[in-house]
């Protein structure tokens, strides 16, 4: 399940920030990083905790002081991981979400995506619809628009 997280992250950032210079590339990576990495460990682990996203954001801010272009590019990664936590419902598992504040173990916490079962199908269809909307709105069928996204990570999404 990837389109649900990608579509919701892109649309949420576009609606909240409305920044034509936002770099969406690492947002896409951040929105699928927790489910991908933690799936390798068989369940919800560190990347499903708010601690991971906050530490990632803090480290990014500390190592890129000032208004540097690299900071703006990298900001998409922790934003993507935070949005993943929202759109997966990871906050419903207190022990994992607030790790390590309620203990260091994960007690074989199930992966939230796997636990949702058949509900993943309609969510993935909605995610595909959101991705289709972004492709249409940003005119990514045009080679020049795809090149802009490849080079800068920008999606020319009109504000109308």
C-alpha positions in Angstrom: 0.0 0.0 0.0 1.7 3.1 -1.2 -0.6 5.3 -3.2 -2.8 6.2 -0.2 0.3 7.6 1.6 1.7 9.3 -1.5 -1.5 10.8 -2.6 -2.6 12.1 0.9 0.9 13.5 1.6 1.1 15.5 -1.7 -2.4 16.8 -1.5 -2.1 17.7 2.2 1.2 19.6 1.7 -0.2 21.4 -1.4 -3.4 22.5 0.5 -1.5 23.6 3.6 1.6 25.2 2.3 0.6 26.3 -1.3 4.3 26.8 -1.9 5.2 26.5 -5.6 8.9 26.0 -4.7 8.3 23.0 -2.3 10.4 20.0 -3.2 8.0 17.0 -3.2 10.6 14.3 -4.0 11.6 13.6 -0.4 8.1 14.1 0.8 7.2 11.1 -1.4 10.1 9.1 0.1 9.2 10.1 3.7 5.6 9.1 3.2 6.5 5.5 2.4 9.7 5.2 4.5 8.1 4.0 7.7 5.9 1.2 6.2 8.8 0.0 4.0 11.5 -0.1 6.7 9.3 -1.3 9.5 7.8 -4.1 7.3 11.3 -5.5 7.2 11.1 -6.0 10.9 7.7 -7.6 10.8 5.6 -4.9 12.5 5.4 -1.4 13.8 8.8 -0.3 15.2 10.8 2.9 15.7 9.7 4.6 12.4 6.1 4.4 13.6 6.9 6.5 16.6 6.5 10.3 16.8 10.0 10.3 18.3 11.6 9.2 15.1 9.9 12.0 13.0 10.7 14.7 15.6 14.3 13.6 16.0 14.6 13.5 12.2 13.2 17.1 11.9 15.5 18.3 14.8 18.6 16.8 13.2 17.7 18.4 9.9 17.3 21.8 11.5 20.5 21.5 13.5 22.7 20.5 10.5 21.3 23.0 8.1 21.2 26.4 9.9 19.7 29.4 8.1 17.7 29.5 5.0 19.7 27.1 2.9 18.2 25.5 -0.2 19.3 22.0 1.1 17.2 22.6 4.2 14.1 23.3 2.1 14.7 20.2 0.0 15.3 17.9 3.0 12.3 19.3 4.9 10.0 17.0 2.9 11.5 13.9 4.5 10.3 14.5 8.1 7.1 16.1 6.9 6.4 12.9 4.9 7.1 10.6 7.9 4.8 12.8 10.1 2.0 12.7 7.5 2.4 8.9 7.3 1.8 8.7 11.0 -1.4 10.7 10.6 -2.8 8.9 7.5 -1.9 5.4 8.8 -3.5 5.9 12.2 -0.2 4.9 13.9 -1.2 7.2 16.8 -3.8 4.6 17.9 -1.1 2.3 19.3 0.2 4.3 22.3 3.1 2.0 23.1 4.6 2.3 19.6 3.6 5.9 18.8 5.1 7.3 22.0 8.1 5.0 22.0 10.4 5.1 24.1 8.3 7.0 26.7 6.1 4.0 27.5 8.9 1.4 27.3 11.5 0.3 24.9 9.9 -2.9 23.7 7.4 -3.2 20.9 5.6 -6.3 22.1 5.4 -7.6 18.5 3.1 -4.7 17.6 1.5 -5.4 14.3 2.1 -3.2 11.2 -0.9 -0.8 11.0 -1.3 -1.4 7.3 -1.5 -5.2 7.8 -3.9 -4.7 10.7 -6.4 -2.7 8.5 -6.9 -5.7 6.3 -9.4 -5.3 3.5 -9.8 -1.6 4.3 -6.5 -1.1 2.5 -8.2 -1.7 -0.9 -10.6 1.3 -0.8 -7.9 3.5 0.7 -5.5 2.5 -2.0 -8.1 3.3 -4.7 -8.6 6.8 -3.1 -4.9 7.2 -3.1 -4.7 6.3 -6.8 -7.4 8.9 -7.4 -5.5 11.6 -5.5 -2.3 10.7 -7.5 -4.3 10.9 -10.7 -5.7 14.3 -9.6 -2.1 15.6 -8.9 -0.9 14.3 -12.3 -3.8 16.1 -14.0 -3.5 19.3 -12.0 0.2 19.5 -12.4 0.0 18.5 -16.1 2.7 15.8 -15.6 1.8 14.3 -18.9 3.8 17.1 -20.5 7.5 16.3 -20.8 8.5 19.8 -19.6 6.5 19.5 -16.4 7.9 16.0 -15.7 11.4 17.4 -16.3 10.7 20.3 -13.8 9.6 17.7 -11.2 12.6 15.5 -11.9 15.1 18.4 -11.6 13.5 20.4 -8.8 10.9 18.3 -7.1 8.4 21.1 -7.8 4.8 20.4 -8.9 3.4 23.3 -10.7 -0.1 23.0 -9.1 -2.2 26.1 -9.9 -3.8 27.8 -7.0 -7.1 28.2 -8.8 
